[in-house]
Amino acid sequence: MVGAKPKGKGKPSAKPRAKHGARSSVLGTVSVALILALMGYMLAINVRVNRTVTTTSDTTGLLEERESKVRELRREINQMSTQIDSLKNFTNNQDVSKVSEDAGSGTVLKAVRGPGVSVTLNDSPLWQQKVDATGTTANINDYVIHQQDVESVVNALWAGGAESMQIQDQRVLPTTAVRCVGNVLLLHGRKYSPPFTIAAIGPVNKMTAALDDSPSVRIYKEYVATLGLGWKLERSDKLEFPQATSMLQPLQYATVDEKAQQ
């Protein structure tokens, strides 16, 4: 027919398709390469973060290292404090045997001995019977020793006339603070687990009566009877406390300013 188009003339050329396919292939390759590079970068960052976390999350190791350092520093402080105290006594021409345990008299609390009482507090073993299938118990805090329990005994002994006190193997100083994290006692930079022993030198009968009269101690004894918390009171005719570093500066107390009153 006139004007008819030859067969195949209207078909598009295959060349443009090839170019489009080539462009798609290049873009896909670049995209994959970018994704792989990003994944590699994220993996490298993850490894570095995990290394840091592993290194710094060893809490037990860090605590042991810190505790060892505290013991070393305390030995040095004790040695220097003894030297300072000796020089001070020599300068003041004092009789060392007559130096009292007053923290303002020097840098060292002298070793003391005398009659006294010891109170030992401990966690209850009954909490193990309350553990459920998940390995926990809802009221675990009722079965362990807390900071207020130790403070109750300490305050009652002071109220009963205690002249000197020791918690575990640490002398109680004017600056001593009883702190607990869970049922772990933190004292002078060291940590202790139950049982906790509080010993005091002084009038035995008065201190025992003060323990009986303390409302907070009575509440603790109720938990002793119902939940099995540990309570052990011992009287002694001869307790001995070793010397301990007191402080590098004597305590100063407030006084009335007489000029201000005029």
ZADREN-785542 format. One line per 8 residues: number of its first residue (from 1); their letters; for each residue x, y, z of N, C-alpha, C. Coordinates in steps of 0.02 Angstrom, whole numbers. Layout:
! ZADREN-785542
NUM) A) X Y Z X Y Z X Y Z; ...
END
This chain:
! ZADREN-785542
1) MVGAKPKG) 43 -60 0 0 0 0 44 62 0; 19 114 -34 57 175 -37 54 209 31; 111 234 52 113 267 117 119 221 175; 117 155 161 124 108 217 196 108 241; 203 103 305 270 103 335 300 34 332; 363 31 316 395 -35 314 393 -67 384; 392 -134 382 391 -171 445 455 -157 485; 448 -149 548 507 -140 591 528 -68 597
9) KGKPSAKP) 501 -22 555 522 48 557 497 81 621; 439 61 644 410 94 703 438 68 769; 480 15 770 507 -13 832 560 33 861; 560 47 926 612 88 955 679 52 954; 730 91 952 797 63 949 815 30 1016; 856 -21 1015 876 -58 1076 930 -21 1114; 962 29 1083 1018 64 1114 998 102 1177; 944 142 1176 925 177 1237 913 130 1295
17) RAKHGARS) 884 71 1280 873 23 1334 938 2 1365; 987 -8 1327 1052 -29 1352 1082 24 1398; 1074 88 1377 1101 142 1418 1064 146 1485; 997 138 1483 958 140 1545 977 83 1591; 986 23 1561 1006 -35 1601 1075 -24 1631; 1119 8 1594 1187 21 1620 1184 69 1678; 1142 122 1671 1136 171 1725 1108 137 1788; 1056 95 1779 1026 61 1837 1077 16 1871
25) SVLGTVSV) 1117 -18 1832 1168 -63 1859 1220 -25 1900; 1241 33 1875 1291 74 1910 1263 100 1975; 1200 125 1972 1168 151 2032 1159 97 2085; 1139 37 2063 1131 -18 2110 1196 -37 2143; 1250 -38 2103 1316 -56 2130 1338 -4 2182; 1328 61 2164 1348 114 2211 1306 110 2275; 1242 96 2268 1198 92 2327 1220 35 2373; 1234 -22 2343 1256 -80 2382 1322 -65 2417
33) ALILALMG) 1367 -31 2380 1432 -15 2409 1423 33 2469; 1379 82 2461 1366 129 2517 1336 94 2577; 1289 48 2564 1257 11 2619 1308 -31 2655; 1351 -66 2616 1402 -107 2647 1452 -65 2687; 1469 -7 2660 1516 37 2695 1485 62 2760; 1420 79 2757 1386 103 2817 1381 48 2869; 1365 -14 2846 1361 -70 2892 1429 -84 2924; 1482 -79 2884 1549 -90 2911 1568 -37 2962
41) YMLAINVR) 1549 26 2948 1562 80 2996 1525 69 3061; 1460 50 3056 1420 37 3116 1448 -22 3156; 1471 -73 3120 1500 -131 3155 1563 -111 3192; 1605 -71 3159 1667 -49 3192 1651 -8 3255; 1602 38 3250 1582 78 3308 1555 34 3363; 1516 -16 3345 1486 -61 3394 1540 -100 3432; 1591 -123 3395 1646 -160 3426 1683 -116 3475; 1696 -53 3455 1732 -7 3499 1692 8 3562
49) VNRTVTTT) 1626 18 3554 1583 32 3611 1581 -27 3659; 1575 -88 3630 1573 -148 3671 1637 -157 3710; 1694 -141 3678 1757 -147 3714 1759 -99 3773; 1736 -37 3762 1735 12 3816 1690 -10 3872; 1630 -35 3855 1583 -57 3906 1611 -115 3945; 1642 -163 3910 1670 -221 3944 1725 -200 3992; 1765 -150 3972 1821 -129 4013 1798 -92 4075; 1747 -50 4066 1726 -7 4122 1670 -36 4164
57) SDTTGLLE) 1640 -92 4143 1583 -119 4180 1604 -173 4230; 1670 -183 4238 1693 -231 4286 1691 -199 4355; 1631 -193 4383 1621 -157 4446 1660 -189 4503; 1658 -255 4506 1693 -289 4560 1767 -275 4559; 1797 -278 4499 1868 -264 4493 1885 -193 4513; 1843 -146 4492 1855 -76 4509 1850 -64 4584; 1800 -96 4615 1792 -88 4688 1850 -118 4726; 1874 -176 4704 1931 -207 4737 1994 -164 4730
65) ERESKVRE) 2003 -136 4669 2061 -93 4659 2057 -31 4702; 1996 0 4706 1988 59 4747 1998 43 4821; 1972 -14 4843 1979 -33 4913 2052 -44 4931; 2089 -76 4886 2161 -87 4897 2197 -20 4903; 2178 28 4860 2210 94 4863 2193 129 4929; 2131 122 4951 2110 152 5015 2150 123 5073; 2160 57 5073 2200 26 5127 2271 52 5127; 2300 59 5067 2369 83 5062 2374 155 5088
73) LRREINQM) 2328 198 5067 2328 267 5090 2317 272 5165; 2272 228 5191 2259 230 5263 2320 210 5303; 2359 162 5278 2421 143 5313 2469 203 5315; 2474 238 5260 2518 297 5258 2494 351 5306; 2427 361 5307 2399 411 5353 2412 392 5425; 2404 328 5441 2416 305 5510 2488 318 5531; 2535 303 5486 2606 313 5501 2621 387 5513; 2597 429 5467 2610 501 5474 2575 530 5535
81) STQIDSLK) 2514 506 5549 2477 531 5606 2512 513 5671; 2540 453 5674 2577 432 5734 2637 477 5745; 2672 492 5691 2731 536 5696 2711 606 5719; 2657 632 5689 2633 699 5707 2612 701 5781; 2577 649 5802 2553 647 5871 2612 643 5920; 2662 604 5903 2721 597 5946 2757 664 5952; 2765 698 5895 2799 764 5896 2758 815 5936; 2692 811 5930 2650 858 5966 2655 847 6041
89) NFTNNQDV) 2655 783 6061 2661 767 6132 2729 788 6159; 2780 778 6119 2848 797 6140 2853 873 6147; 2823 909 6099 2826 982 6101 2789 1010 6162; 2731 979 6176 2690 1003 6233 2713 975 6299; 2763 929 6296 2788 898 6357 2733 864 6396; 2691 826 6358 2635 792 6390 2654 720 6406; 2622 693 6456 2628 622 6472 2580 584 6426; 2608 542 6382 2567 508 6332 2514 464 6365
97) SKVSEDAG) 2528 435 6423 2481 391 6455 2419 429 6480; 2424 495 6486 2368 534 6511 2328 568 6456; 2348 556 6394 2311 586 6339 2244 551 6332; 2190 588 6333 2123 558 6329 2106 540 6258; 2046 510 6249 2025 491 6182 1990 548 6147; 1991 607 6176 1961 666 6145 1993 677 6077; 1952 683 6025 1978 690 5957 2015 756 5949; 2004 804 5994 2039 868 5987 2108 868 6016
105) SGTVLKAV) 2129 813 6049 2193 813 6083 2250 790 6038; 2236 766 5979 2290 745 5934 2262 714 5871; 2306 684 5833 2285 654 5770 2273 580 5776; 2285 550 5834 2278 478 5843 2236 463 5904; 2188 418 5897 2151 393 5954 2191 335 5984; 2206 341 6048 2247 290 6081 2209 224 6087; 2246 170 6091 2216 105 6104 2183 106 6172; 2123 77 6177 2086 78 6241 2062 8 6257
113) RGPGVSVT) 2049 -2 6321 2021 -66 6343 1976 -53 6403; 1928 -98 6413 1883 -91 6469 1821 -133 6460; 1775 -133 6508 1713 -171 6502 1668 -140 6449; 1627 -182 6419 1582 -157 6367 1535 -210 6341; 1501 -193 6287 1453 -239 6256 1466 -242 6180; 1446 -297 6150 1450 -305 6078 1382 -328 6052; 1360 -296 5998 1296 -313 5967 1310 -334 5895; 1286 -393 5877 1296 -419 5809 1229 -424 5773
121) LNDSPLWQ) 1225 -393 5715 1165 -394 5673 1179 -435 5611; 1128 -473 5589 1138 -516 5530 1074 -522 5490; 1082 -537 5425 1025 -549 5381 988 -612 5403; 925 -616 5385 886 -676 5401 895 -729 5348; 905 -792 5368 911 -846 5319 842 -866 5290; 788 -840 5318 721 -860 5297 701 -833 5229; 739 -782 5203 719 -754 5138 723 -806 5083; 766 -856 5092 773 -908 5040 709 -948 5031
129) QKVDATGT) 669 -952 5085 606 -988 5080 552 -948 5044; 563 -883 5035 514 -839 5004 529 -827 4930; 581 -857 4903 599 -846 4833 549 -883 4789; 522 -847 4738 473 -877 4693 507 -909 4632; 467 -928 4583 494 -962 4523 541 -918 4483; 536 -853 4490 579 -808 4452 646 -796 4487; 654 -824 4546 716 -816 4583 719 -753 4625; 663 -719 4635 660 -658 4675 605 -663 4727
137) TANINDYV) 606 -616 4773 554 -612 4823 534 -539 4831; 470 -527 4836 445 -458 4835 467 -419 4897; 471 -451 4954 487 -416 5016 556 -435 5042; 605 -440 4997 673 -458 5017 702 -408 5066; 682 -344 5062 709 -293 5106 692 -305 5179; 640 -343 5192 622 -358 5261 669 -408 5293; 709 -442 5253 750 -496 5278 824 -478 5282; 842 -416 5267 913 -396 5267 923 -336 5313
145) IHQQDVES) 986 -327 5335 1005 -271 5379 1009 -207 5338; 984 -153 5367 986 -88 5333 1025 -37 5375; 1038 19 5344 1077 72 5377 1045 94 5442; 979 102 5442 945 125 5503 951 76 5560; 960 11 5545 968 -38 5598 1035 -29 5634; 1088 -18 5594 1154 -6 5624 1153 59 5663; 1123 111 5633 1121 176 5666 1081 173 5732; 1030 132 5734 990 126 5795 1032 100 5852
153) VVNALWAG) 1071 49 5838 1114 20 5890 1168 70 5912; 1199 102 5863 1252 151 5878 1224 207 5922; 1167 235 5903 1138 290 5942 1118 269 6012; 1092 208 6019 1072 184 6085 1133 175 6130; 1188 150 6102 1248 140 6142 1278 207 6164; 1278 256 6119 1302 323 6140 1257 350 6196; 1191 342 6187 1145 367 6238 1155 332 6305; 1179 270 6304 1191 232 6365 1258 247 6397
161) GAESMQIQ) 1295 295 6370 1358 315 6401 1420 283 6372; 1417 258 6310 1476 228 6279 1533 279 6276; 1592 258 6294 1651 302 6295 1692 294 6231; 1690 236 6202 1726 222 6140 1689 168 6103; 1691 171 6036 1651 123 5996 1690 100 5935; 1672 40 5914 1703 11 5854 1650 -27 5815; 1649 -15 5748 1605 -53 5703 1649 -96 5659; 1636 -161 5660 1680 -209 5627 1750 -199 5655
169) DQRVLPTT) 1800 -183 5612 1868 -172 5636 1887 -98 5633; 1836 -53 5630 1849 18 5623 1826 56 5685; 1872 96 5712 1853 139 5768 1804 193 5743; 1755 208 5784 1706 260 5767 1735 328 5787; 1740 373 5738 1769 439 5748 1713 491 5748; 1728 552 5768 1677 605 5765 1652 617 5694; 1693 599 5645 1674 610 5575 1648 547 5541; 1639 493 5579 1617 429 5550 1544 434 5528
177) AVRCVGNV) 1531 410 5467 1462 407 5440 1446 335 5423; 1390 311 5448 1367 243 5433 1325 246 5369; 1347 213 5316 1310 213 5253 1305 142 5227; 1247 125 5202 1236 58 5173 1210 65 5102; 1236 21 5059 1210 13 4991 1182 -57 4988; 1115 -63 4988 1086 -129 4996 1100 -152 5067; 1130 -211 5073 1150 -235 5139 1226 -235 5146; 1260 -193 5107 1333 -186 5112 1349 -121 5148
185) LLLHGRKY) 1389 -127 5201 1406 -69 5242 1469 -36 5214; 1466 29 5204 1523 69 5182 1548 110 5241; 1612 99 5259 1638 131 5319 1711 149 5307; 1726 213 5309 1795 238 5301 1827 212 5236; 1788 211 5182 1815 191 5118 1819 116 5107; 1795 76 5154 1796 3 5146 1724 -23 5148; 1714 -82 5120 1647 -111 5119 1645 -176 5159; 1589 -188 5192 1580 -246 5236 1512 -278 5221
193) SPPFTIAA) 1511 -344 5224 1449 -381 5217 1427 -407 5286; 1363 -420 5296 1339 -446 5360 1374 -512 5376; 1380 -528 5440 1353 -492 5499 1394 -431 5518; 1359 -381 5548 1391 -320 5571 1396 -321 5647; 1456 -307 5673 1466 -306 5746 1482 -236 5769; 1443 -211 5816 1455 -145 5846 1474 -157 5919; 1535 -136 5937 1560 -146 6005 1570 -78 6037; 1556 -74 6102 1564 -11 6138 1592 -24 6207
201) IGPVNKMT) 1639 19 6227 1668 16 6294 1634 70 6337; 1612 50 6396 1577 97 6440 1537 60 6493; 1491 94 6525 1450 62 6577 1403 9 6547; 1416 -53 6563 1381 -108 6530 1306 -106 6545; 1287 -97 6607 1216 -98 6625 1178 -41 6593; 1207 18 6591 1173 76 6562 1165 68 6486; 1217 42 6453 1212 32 6381 1161 -21 6364; 1159 -74 6404 1109 -127 6392 1038 -100 6402
209) AALDDSPS) 1029 -59 6454 964 -29 6466 944 19 6410; 993 55 6384 979 101 6329 957 63 6266; 986 5 6254 965 -36 6197 893 -60 6207; 876 -78 6268 808 -102 6282 757 -45 6276; 778 17 6293 732 74 6292 725 106 6224; 770 90 6177 768 122 6111 707 98 6071; 663 143 6048 605 122 6008 625 89 5942; 677 115 5909 698 86 5845 729 17 5855
217) VRIYKEYV) 764 7 5910 792 -59 5924 736 -109 5940; 684 -85 5974 627 -129 5989 592 -151 5924; 586 -106 5876 556 -124 5811 600 -176 5776; 665 -166 5780 710 -215 5748 701 -284 5781; 694 -286 5847 686 -350 5881 621 -384 5862; 570 -345 5843 508 -376 5818 521 -413 5753; 563 -384 5710 582 -419 5649 625 -480 5664; 664 -475 5718 703 -534 5740 657 -592 5757
225) ATLGLGWK) 603 -576 5792 557 -628 5815 515 -656 5757; 495 -613 5710 449 -636 5657 483 -658 5593; 540 -626 5576 572 -639 5511 642 -670 5518; 665 -679 5580 728 -713 5590 790 -672 5580; 785 -605 5582 845 -563 5579 891 -580 5638; 957 -573 5626 1004 -591 5678 1013 -538 5731; 1015 -557 5794 1027 -513 5851 1065 -551 5904; 1125 -525 5921 1165 -558 5972 1197 -505 6016
233) LERSDKLE) 1181 -506 6080 1208 -458 6128 1256 -494 6175; 1317 -470 6179 1368 -501 6222 1397 -448 6269; 1405 -467 6332 1438 -425 6382 1509 -449 6392; 1554 -402 6403 1623 -421 6412 1655 -378 6467; 1698 -409 6506 1735 -372 6558 1796 -337 6529; 1816 -357 6468 1877 -329 6440 1874 -327 6364; 1854 -271 6337 1858 -260 6265 1920 -218 6250; 1950 -230 6193 2010 -193 6173 2001 -165 6103
241) FPQATSML) 2013 -100 6095 2011 -68 6030 2081 -43 6013; 2106 -56 5953 2172 -31 5935 2171 44 5922; 2230 75 5919 2233 146 5904 2211 158 5832; 2188 219 5819 2164 235 5752 2177 309 5738; 2185 324 5674 2194 394 5654 2130 432 5667; 2136 489 5700 2078 530 5715 2065 580 5660; 2105 631 5656 2098 683 5605 2161 726 5607; 2171 764 5554 2231 805 5550 2223 873 5583
249) QPLQYATV) 2161 891 5599 2149 954 5633 2102 942 5691; 2116 974 5748 2071 965 5806 2003 996 5793; 1953 968 5826 1885 996 5819 1881 1062 5857; 1844 1108 5828 1833 1173 5861 1759 1182 5869; 1738 1201 5928 1668 1208 5943 1648 1282 5944; 1585 1295 5932 1561 1364 5933 1562 1391 6003; 1577 1455 6009 1577 1489 6074 1536 1553 6068; 1516 1579 6124 1477 1641 6125 1523 1700 6114
257) DEKAQQ) 1503 1742 6067 1541 1803 6054 1518 1857 6103; 1557 1867 6155 1538 1914 6208 1536 1986 6183; 1579 2002 6135 1580 2071 6108 1515 2086 6071; 1488 2035 6037 1426 2046 5999 1367 2058 6046; 1371 2033 6107 1315 2041 6155 1316 2109 6188; 1372 2143 6186 1377 2208 6219 1343 2263 6178
END
